[in-house]
Amino acid sequence: MNKKTTIYDIARALGITVSTVSRALNNVPTISEATRQLVLAKAKELNYSVNKIASSLSSGRSNTIGVIVPTMQIHFFAEAVHSIEKELKKHNYSLLLYQSNESYSDEVNGVKTLLEAQVDGIIASLSLETQQITHFQEVIKQGKCLITFDRTHRDIAAPVVKLDDFEAGYLATKHLIEQGYKKIGFITTNKEIAIFQDRFSGFEAALKEADLPQLDDLIVRGELSIEAGIKGTEQILQSSIQPDAIIGGDDFTAVGIIQALKAAEIAIPATGVIGFANQTFSSFITPTLSSIDQQANKMGEECAKLFLKMVKQKDPYEDIEQVVLDPILIKRKSTCRIDN
């Protein structure tokens, strides 16, 4: 069995001290670039690999960060994770990814698993089931960096990167009103997640500003999915009031709305449809789907910046920042019945 290369082997081969090798591998500024490159080249030649657990025990850092998302099947989360990884890789951080699959118990297990892996911090977007936050409070208690993004919780005392979701709901609704729609429905989740509540509040504000009524028969609270969009639209169409536009809580729900309207032989955009997240498929379906872009790349970048700032502080939570990004309206054929 081949003996695993250690920093002692590298030091011996180069005729330098073990501490010099260690500092070079860990990018300590006191080591010259020439020495660092020499050590890295020899480490590669000898097939040296870092034992991150052992390294973390001695240095207090693993240079690994955990990321928890509801699912990677949603392009928004995939894009945000890609951006986080891209930014942190520049600073020699590795990423451990965990999907909660919209399950509270899986999310709790994910936090536990990542803490046991000695990560330096966790960046998380909450599952739809999450109401209790004890597992996230444990991250803070251990002095690890915690950042929540997109789906956040008001009682988690940690930095946040999020969209202005009130403005997102307002922007989507105002766009429909400007296109001449007046009887606007909304299919959203029944879960108590801040971003969806804020979007609905923005919807209410835009209606009130335009002196339009909120029609309760056109509001459906349930799940967020293509199937939920279909069922919700069928329910709305059975009411005595027929909508001239429906907002989907996300783009998948909006696709279901479009399918149900087509099945009922209702023309689009005579009846308008808009969603949230600006998924990749939104520009390829027929008709193309208007949506609110949530700036996934920017959100990931800001999460990485906050982590890099926190990890350098003696107390990561001495300055709890909140980064709020502006939503971007993407107008497509599903709502644009007036040229502008």
C-alpha positions in Angstrom: 0.0 0.0 0.0 1.4 3.4 -1.0 2.3 5.7 1.9 0.4 9.0 1.8 2.5 12.1 1.2 2.7 14.5 4.2 4.0 18.0 4.6 7.2 16.4 6.1 7.9 14.7 2.8 7.5 18.0 0.9 9.8 19.8 3.4 12.4 17.0 3.1 12.3 17.1 -0.7 12.8 20.8 -0.8 15.2 21.2 2.1 13.0 23.6 3.9 11.2 23.6 7.2 7.8 22.0 7.8 6.4 25.3 9.1 7.4 27.0 5.8 5.6 24.3 3.8 2.5 24.7 6.0 2.4 28.4 5.6 2.9 28.2 1.9 0.0 25.7 1.5 -2.2 27.9 3.6 -1.4 31.1 1.7 0.1 32.9 4.7 1.2 36.4 3.5 4.6 36.2 5.1 5.7 33.5 2.5 7.0 34.8 -0.8 5.2 34.0 -4.0 8.3 32.2 -5.3 8.4 29.9 -2.3 4.7 29.3 -2.4 4.8 28.2 -6.1 7.8 26.0 -5.4 5.9 24.2 -2.6 2.7 23.9 -4.6 4.7 22.4 -7.5 6.4 19.8 -5.3 3.1 19.0 -3.6 1.5 18.3 -6.9 4.5 16.2 -8.0 4.3 14.1 -4.8 0.4 13.8 -5.1 -0.1 15.6 -1.8 -3.7 16.2 -0.7 -4.8 18.2 2.3 -6.4 16.4 5.2 -9.0 19.0 5.8 -10.4 17.6 9.1 -6.9 17.4 10.6 -6.1 20.9 9.3 -9.3 22.3 10.7 -8.5 20.8 14.1 -5.1 22.5 14.2 -6.0 25.8 12.6 -9.6 26.2 13.5 -10.5 26.6 9.8 -11.4 23.9 7.2 -11.7 26.3 4.3 -15.0 24.6 3.5 -18.4 26.2 3.5 -21.8 24.4 3.6 -24.7 25.6 1.3 -28.3 24.4 1.9 -30.9 25.0 -0.7 -34.5 23.6 -1.1 -33.7 22.0 -4.5 -31.2 22.2 -7.3 -34.0 21.5 -9.8 -35.0 25.1 -9.7 -32.7 27.1 -11.9 -32.6 30.1 -9.5 -31.0 28.0 -6.7 -28.6 26.3 -9.2 -27.5 29.7 -10.4 -27.1 31.2 -6.9 -25.0 28.2 -5.8 -22.8 28.4 -8.9 -22.2 32.1 -8.1 -21.4 31.4 -4.4 -18.9 28.6 -5.4 -17.3 30.8 -8.1 -16.6 33.6 -5.7 -15.4 31.5 -2.8 -13.2 29.4 -5.0 -11.1 32.5 -5.6 -10.3 32.5 -1.9 -9.5 28.7 -1.8 -12.8 27.6 -0.2 -14.5 24.4 -1.1 -18.3 24.0 -1.0 -20.4 21.2 0.5 -23.9 21.3 -1.0 -27.0 19.9 0.8 -30.6 19.8 -0.6 -33.4 19.9 1.9 -36.0 19.0 -0.8 -38.4 21.4 0.9 -38.3 19.2 4.1 -37.8 20.7 7.5 -36.4 17.5 8.9 -34.0 17.1 6.0 -32.9 20.7 6.5 -32.2 20.0 10.2 -30.2 17.0 9.3 -28.3 19.0 6.7 -27.2 21.6 9.3 -26.1 18.8 11.7 -24.2 17.0 8.9 -22.4 20.2 7.8 -21.5 21.2 11.4 -20.0 17.7 11.9 -18.0 18.2 8.8 -16.3 21.2 10.5 -17.5 23.8 7.9 -16.5 27.4 8.5 -20.0 28.5 7.9 -23.4 27.8 6.3 -25.2 29.7 3.6 -28.9 28.6 3.5 -32.2 29.2 1.9 -35.0 27.8 4.0 -37.4 25.0 3.0 -41.1 25.7 2.6 -41.8 23.7 5.8 -39.4 25.6 8.0 -40.9 27.5 10.9 -38.7 26.4 13.9 -35.2 27.8 13.6 -33.4 26.0 16.5 -31.0 24.3 14.1 -29.8 27.6 12.7 -29.5 29.1 16.1 -27.1 26.3 16.9 -24.8 27.4 14.0 -24.7 30.9 15.6 -24.1 29.4 19.0 -21.1 27.5 17.8 -19.6 30.8 16.4 -19.8 29.6 12.8 -20.8 32.1 10.1 -24.4 31.9 9.0 -26.0 33.7 6.1 -29.6 33.2 4.9 -30.7 34.1 1.4 -33.9 34.4 -0.6 -36.1 32.5 1.8 -35.2 33.9 5.1 -36.7 34.0 8.6 -37.2 37.2 10.6 -36.0 35.7 13.9 -32.7 34.4 12.7 -30.1 36.9 14.0 -27.7 36.6 11.1 -26.9 38.4 7.9 -29.4 38.2 5.0 -29.3 38.5 1.3 -32.7 38.8 -0.2 -34.9 40.4 -2.9 -37.3 43.2 -2.1 -40.2 40.8 -2.4 -42.8 43.4 -1.5 -41.6 45.4 -4.5 -41.5 42.2 -6.6 -45.2 41.6 -5.9 -46.0 45.3 -6.5 -44.0 45.4 -9.7 -45.7 42.3 -11.2 -49.2 43.6 -10.3 -48.6 47.1 -11.5 -47.3 45.8 -14.8 -50.6 43.9 -15.3 -52.6 47.0 -14.3 -50.7 49.1 -16.8 -51.6 46.5 -19.5 -55.3 47.0 -18.7 -55.9 44.0 -16.5 -58.4 44.7 -13.7 -59.6 41.3 -12.3 -56.3 39.8 -11.2 -56.0 36.4 -9.5 -53.1 35.1 -7.5 -52.1 31.4 -6.9 -49.5 31.2 -4.1 -48.4 29.0 -1.3 -50.2 28.5 2.0 -46.8 28.2 3.8 -45.8 31.0 6.1 -42.6 32.0 4.3 -41.7 35.7 4.4 -40.9 36.1 0.7 -44.3 34.8 -0.4 -46.1 36.9 2.2 -44.2 40.0 1.1 -45.0 39.4 -2.6 -48.7 39.1 -1.7 -48.5 42.3 0.3 -47.0 44.0 -2.7 -49.9 42.7 -4.8 -52.4 44.1 -2.4 -50.7 47.5 -2.4 -50.7 47.8 -6.2 -54.4 47.0 -6.3 -55.2 49.5 -3.6 -53.1 52.2 -5.3 -55.0 51.6 -8.6 -58.3 51.6 -6.7 -59.0 48.0 -7.8 -60.7 45.4 -5.6 -59.0 42.3 -4.3 -61.3 39.5 -5.4 -61.1 36.7 -2.9 -62.6 34.2 -5.3 -59.5 34.7 -7.5 -57.0 34.0 -4.7 -55.8 30.4 -4.2 -53.4 29.3 -1.5 -51.9 25.8 -1.7 -48.7 24.5 -3.2 -46.2 25.9 -5.8 -45.8 23.6 -8.8 -47.1 23.1 -12.3 -49.9 20.8 -10.9 -50.8 23.4 -8.3 -51.0 26.1 -11.1 -53.4 23.8 -13.1 -55.6 23.0 -10.2 -55.7 26.6 -8.9 -56.6 27.9 -12.3 -59.4 25.4 -12.6 -60.7 26.4 -9.2 -60.6 30.1 -10.2 -62.4 29.5 -13.5 -65.3 27.9 -11.6 -66.0 31.0 -9.7 -68.6 33.6 -10.7 -65.9 36.1 -11.4 -63.7 35.4 -14.4 -60.2 36.7 -14.1 -58.4 38.7 -16.9 -55.0 37.9 -15.4 -53.5 35.5 -12.9 -50.2 35.8 -11.0 -48.3 32.5 -10.3 -46.3 32.3 -7.0 -43.4 31.1 -9.0 -42.7 30.3 -12.7 -43.6 26.6 -12.3 -47.0 27.6 -11.0 -47.3 30.1 -13.9 -46.6 27.3 -16.4 -49.5 25.4 -14.8 -51.7 28.4 -15.2 -50.9 28.7 -18.9 -51.6 25.0 -19.4 -55.0 25.3 -17.7 -56.0 28.4 -19.6 -55.1 26.7 -22.9 -57.1 23.6 -21.9 -60.1 25.9 -21.2 -59.5 27.5 -24.6 -58.8 30.9 -23.0 -56.5 33.0 -25.1 -53.2 34.4 -23.7 -52.5 37.4 -23.2 -56.2 38.3 -23.4 -55.9 36.7 -20.0 -52.4 37.6 -18.7 -50.0 35.4 -16.8 -46.9 36.4 -14.9 -44.6 34.5 -12.5 -41.5 34.9 -10.3 -37.8 33.8 -10.7 -37.3 34.2 -14.5 -36.5 30.5 -14.9 -34.6 29.5 -18.1 -37.7 27.9 -19.6 -39.7 31.2 -19.3 -38.3 32.5 -22.6 -38.9 29.2 -24.5 -42.5 28.2 -23.7 -45.5 29.4 -25.7 -46.4 32.1 -25.1 -43.1 33.3 -23.5 -43.7 34.0 -19.8 -43.4 37.4 -18.2 -41.6 37.1 -14.9 -39.7 38.9 -12.1 -36.0 38.2 -12.2 -34.6 37.7 -8.7 -30.9 38.4 -9.5 -29.7 34.9 -8.6 -26.1 35.6 -9.6 -25.9 38.8 -7.7 -27.5 37.1 -4.7 -24.8 34.4 -4.7 -22.1 37.0 -5.1 -23.4 39.0 -2.1 -23.6 35.9 0.1 -20.0 35.1 -0.7 -18.9 38.6 0.1 -20.7 38.6 3.4 -19.1 35.3 4.4 -15.6 36.4 3.5 -16.2 39.5 5.7 -17.7 37.6 8.6 -14.9 34.9 8.7 -12.3 37.6 9.2 -14.0 39.1 12.2 -13.3 38.0 15.8 -17.1 38.0 16.3 -18.8 37.1 13.0 -22.0 38.7 14.2 -20.6 42.1 15.4 -22.2 43.7 12.4 -25.3 41.9 11.1 -25.9 43.2 7.5 -28.9 42.9 5.3 -28.5 43.1 1.5 -31.7 43.8 -0.3 -31.7 43.5 -4.1 -34.1 45.2 -6.5 -36.5 42.9 -8.5 -36.3 43.2 -12.3 -39.5 43.0 -14.4 -39.0 40.9 -17.5 -41.8 41.6 -20.0 -42.8 38.8 -22.4 -45.8 37.8 -24.5 -47.9 36.3 -21.7 -48.8 39.8 -20.4 -48.1 42.3 -23.1 -51.4 42.9 -24.8 -50.6 46.6 -25.2 -47.5 47.7 -27.2 -45.2 49.9 -25.0 
